[in-house]
């Protein structure tokens, strides 16, 4: 079988090894590994193992002129290049060449920039201070109205210069679109290199890599807590599928679900107090609610003779979307969540296609992204829950593991290219795609973290 329902029944065949169970019952690229390491995130050496490749042209893009920041070369970080890549990756901007002689103190001829096709202009500088910190300054002008829109200064340590560039891009995105940017958020994914696995936490452009865990043992289903401080995941390190929660800053970790049978597919409630998990403690894999600290008894959320798995909460916590084969093949359903847990009879959500898995909800609850099987391949789909038909966002056939950015304007997912599992981001119209290219290892199970860092 090329695929099966995710995670829920990972311990059905008790006679086979863990690797065999995983290969039989889980999607190939959902087989990850976490370490049993203790300690906080470890920084990776400065040499990057990922580069970004942006393709496609958006329908409507704001033309923005951006040149090199004055003295940015002395900082060792190409801030303007990072800002440009961020803005282009969003799909909302078309970045034009700027004037490298300008900085935030300049008085540019905005009418001249407008005549060159620029609606906005950005210039800035980087200054090293006596205490070793850097002062990153920038100014944003509206070339159409002929006025300054924004001017800011960011004092950062050398190690935070990339983060400062991402935050400048976020500020520009918010000012010009009215929506927050996601360039200073983080993405978690698993890197598989031979039989070794490591959980990486990176900036959305794939840089600034930190290794949270490293191990020969597989894991599945990483999920960010709403505050961005913890990750939940399923680890097989004890030769049994169990749900763990780890604090990323301290490395402290706790097993929160290690019941009889399989424990899998954790999803955080919006308040960060509970997890929806898939348990087979009472027979077929079903959805349960547990406390995020592992205390108390699980509350059963679904009751069927089918496999129910891959839960995801709506942003208000009132609904849980999940995958079930109760209708004969895997489809996405949703069920209410009340104080007692059980919220009534599940309602089917997906009807196009006979195999739909891996649901993820946009923060505003309007869109559902998922993976569908088409002609033996697997493609990323987007469904407008207000009533439109689902649309395909890709032309690839090995897509997996979609996850929305916290502003709901981008998706990260896994696909296959040149024999490797790679990470991609796409805008919701599918027109701007970014490929994070690795250097020979498989990158799997991306999960986009929340705002706040």
N, C-alpha and C positions, 0 to 999 in steps of 0.2 A: 504494500500500500504506500503510495507516494506521500500521503498525509493522513492524519487522523485527528480527532478532536484533541484540543490542547490540554496537557497537564492533568486533567481530571482523573484519568484511569492509568496513570503511569506505573502502578504496581499491580496491574491485573494479572499478568503472567508471572507467578511467583517462582517458576522453575528456571527462568532465564536470568542472565546477568543484568546489572544496571545499564550497561551500554546497549545491550540487546533490547531491553525494555524501551529505552529512549529512542533507539532507531526504529522500533516497530510502532511506537505509539505517539511520538511527538514529531512535529515538523523538523526537518533537518536543521534549519537554522535557528530553531528555538532551543537547541541543546547547548547550553552555556555552562560555564563553571565559575564558581565563587571560591574564594580562598577561605580557609579557616584561620586566616591571619588575624592577629590583634593589632591595634594601633590605628592611627589616623591616616588620612590620604597621604600617599607618598608622591612627591613631585618627580616627573620624568625629566631626564636631561633636556637641555634647551633645543637640541637638534630635533626638528619636527619629523614625525613619521607619517604625516598626513598632509596632502595639499588639496586645494579646493579648485574644482572645475565647474564653472557656471555656464549653462547653455539655455537657449530659448530667448524669446522676446515677448514681453508683456503687452497687453492691449493698450493700456494707458499707463504711462510712466512720466513722472515729473522730471524734467531735465535739470540737473544740478551740477554746477561747476565746482571742482575741488582740486586744489593743487597741494604740493607737499607743504607740510607745516615747517615753519622756519626752525632750523637747527634740529630737526627730528633725527638726522643722521647721527648726531652726537649721543642720542639716547640708546642707539642700538636696536630700536624698534621702528618699523615703518608704519607709523600711526595712520597716515593718510591712506595708505594702501589697505589697511585693515578696515578703516571706515568705509572706503569705497566698496570693498567686497561685501561688507555687511549690507549696505544700502542696496546694492545690485541684487543680492541674494533674496531680499525681501520681495522683489518684483514690483515695487512701487516707484523705483527711481532709475533713471538713466544718467549715469555720471559722466560728465564732460571734463576735459582737461582744464585745469585752472591756471592761475598765474603764480608761479613759485616765489615771486618777489613779494606777494601779499602776506600779511598776517592780521591778527585781530585788531591791530591799531591802525590799519590802513583805512583810507577813504576811497573805496573803489568807484569807478564810473559805472553805476548800475545800469544806466541806459545802454551803455556799450555792451555790457554782458547780456542784456536782454536781446539786443540785436544779433548777438551770436547764438541765440537760441536757448540761453539759460534762464530758467524761472527763478532759480535760487543760487546763491554763492556762499561757499564756506572757506574760511581761511583761519590759520591758527599758528601756534608756536609751541615749542617745548624748551623749557629752561631748567637746567640743573641747579639746585639750591645748595647752599653751603653745608646743610646737614645731610646731603646725599639724596634727598627727595627730588622729585621732578614736578614742575608746575606746567600742566598742560592747559593751554588756553585756546579758545576758539570763538569765532563769531559767525553768525548766520544772517545773511541778508535776503530780503525779498526783492528780486530784480524787477518784478512786474510792478510792484507798488513803490519801489525806490526807497525802501526803509530797512533799518536793522530789526531783526526779529528776536535774536537771542544772543547773549554773550555770557560765557561761563569760564570758570577756572577750576581745575581739579588737581589737588596736591596728592601725589601718590609715591609710594616706594618704587624702586626700579622693577621689582618683581610684578608690580601691578600695572605696568604701562599698557600691556595688551588689554587688560580689563578696562582701563581708562578710555582706550580707543573705542571699545565696544559701547561704553556708556555715552561717549560723544555721539556715536551713531544712533543710540536709543533716543537721546535728546533731540536730534535732528528729525528722526522719524516721528516722534510725538508732536513736535511743533508743526511739521508740515502736513501730517496726515490726521492728526487728532487721536491717533491710536498709539499705545505704547509699543516700542520695539522690544525684541527678544534677544538682542545680541549679547547682553550681559548675563543671560541665563546659562544653564548647563544641560548637557545631554549625557546620560549614562548608556554605555553599551558594553558588550563583552567581546573581547579579542581572543580568538582561538589560534594558537600557533602550534601546530602538531598536536600533542596531547596535553599541552599546557594551556590554561585559560586564565584570563585576567579581566577584572571589571575595571573599565576606564570611566572616568568622569572628565568631560572636556567642555570647552566653550562650544557654542553651536557651529563654529567654523572648523571644529576638529582639532584646534590647537589648545595650548595650556593643559596638556594631558596630565592627569593625576591617576595613580593606580590605587584603587580602594582595596582590592583583594586579588590574590593570585593562588591558583590551586590546580591540581590534576583532576579534581572531582567536578562533575557537571552541575550546573544550576539552570533554573528556568525562571521566567516571569519576574524580572526586576520591576519595581514600582516605587516612584518617588512619593514621599509624604507631602501633604499640602504645604508645609513650612520649608521644604527643601533640605531639611537637616538629616533625614533618615531615608534609608532604602529598605523595602521589604523584598524578599526573594525566597525561592525554594532551593534548598541545598540537599545534595545527596551525600554529603561528607560523612554521615554516619551509616551509609548504605540504606537509608530510608528517606523517602521524600518528606521533608519537613519545612515549614515556613519560619523564616528568621527575620528579625528586624535589626538593622545596624545603624548606629549613630556615625555619620561620616566624619565628624570632627574629632571624635575620641576613639573610634574603632570599637566601642562597646557594642556587643551584640547579644541577642536573646532569642531562643527558640520560643515562638508564640503558638505554634500548632504542630504537635508531633503525635497526633492521635493514631489509633489503629487504622491501617489502610493508608490511602494516599492523602497527602495534605499539599495543596497546590494553588496556583493562580491567585495570589493576593492582590487586592485592590483597596486603596484607602478611601474612607469616607471623607467628605469635604472638611469636617472638623478635626480630622486626624486622630479621632479617638477609637475608631473601629476599623476593622478590615473585613471585606467580603472575601471568603476563601472557598475553595472547592475541597470537600472532604468525602471520603468513601467509608466513613466509620460505621454507617448503618446500612451498607449495601451499595447501590449505584452511586456514582459521584453526583453530589448535590451541592447547592450553594448554602453557606452558613455565614453568620456574622459573629466575629470574635472581637474581644477587646484588644487594642493594639499592644498592650503590655503583656498579653497572654493570660490575664487573670479571668476568672469566671468560667462559665460553661458556654459553649457555642449555641447560638440561636439559629434554628434551621429556617432558611428563607424560601427554598423551593422543595416541592414534594412531587416526584414523578418517578417512573420506572426507566427514564432515559438518562443520558449523561448531560448534566448542566454544568457549565464551566465558563471561564474567561469573563468574569464579572467586571463591570465598570460602572461607577456611580455617576448620576447626573450631578450638575454643579450645585443644586439645592439639596442633594441627598435624599430626595423623595423617590427616586427611581433607580433601579439597577438594570442595566442592559447586560445580556449574557448570551452565550451560545448553547444551543440544545439540539439534540437530534430527536426530540419527541415527535416530530412530524415525519420522521423517516430519514432525513438528511440534516446536516448541521445548518441551522439558520439562527439569525439574531432575534432574540425576544427581549421584552422588558417586563419588570414586575415592580409593584409599589413596595416601599419600605415604611412600615409603621413602627411604633414604639416597641411592639412585641417582636418585630422582625418580619413576620409573614405579612405581605401586603396584598394578597389576593391572587387571582388567576393571571398567569403570564399572558402577555399579548405579543403576537408575532409582529416583527418589524420589517424584515427583509423578505421579498417575494420574487425578486429577479434572480434566476439561477438556482441550482440545486445544491450548492455547497458554498456557504458564506461563514467566515470565521474572523477572529481577531478584531472585534469592534473597539473603536475609540471615539469618544464624544468631544466635540469642540466645546470650549469653556462656556460659550453662550447657549449651548444646548441645541443649536440649530442644525448642525451637521453631524452625520455619523460616517466615519471612514471605516472600511473593513476590507478584507481580502476575499475575492471570489475566484472560483475555479472556472476557467473558460477553455474548452478544448484541450484539456490536459495541462494547461498553464495556470498560473496564479497571478492575479492583477489587483492593483490597488483601486478601490472604488470610493466614490463620495456620494452620499445620499443626503439630500436636503429634506429634513424631517417635517418641513411645512407642507410637503406634498409633491415635490418634483421627482422625476425618475432618476435613478442612480446613474452616474457618469463615470467612465474610466479616466483615471488621471495619468496613466502610463501606457507605454507600448511594449513594456517588458513582460516576461512570463514567469518570473521567479520572485515576485514581490512577497514580503512578509512584514509583520510587526509594525504597523503604523502607529504613530503617536503625534498628537497635536502639540504645536507650540502654545505657550500660555496665552498668547493674544489671539489664537485661533486662525491666524492667517497663513501658517505654514504647517506642513507635515514632514516628519522624518520617518523613514522606513528602510527596510533592507531589500536589496535585490542582488542579482548575480551578474558579474561582468568579468569576462576573460578568466573564468574558472574560479573566481573568488567571490565571497559574500562581501558586499560593499554597502555603505550607508549613502542614502540620497535624501535631499529635502526637495519639496515641491510646493509651489503656490497652489491655492485651491482651484485655480483654473487649469493647472497642469502645464502652464506655459513657461515658467522659469524653474529649472531644476539645477540643483547643486550636487555634485558628486564629491564625497570625501574619499580621496584615493589613498589607500594604505600601501605599504611596501611588502606585500607578500603574505599577509595574514588575513583570516576571515574575521569580519566585523559583524556582530549579530545583536539582535534584540535591543534596538535603540529605544530609549524612553526619555522624553523631553521633560526637564524639570520645571518647577513653577517660577514665578517672579520672586525676587528677593534673594539677595546674595551679599 
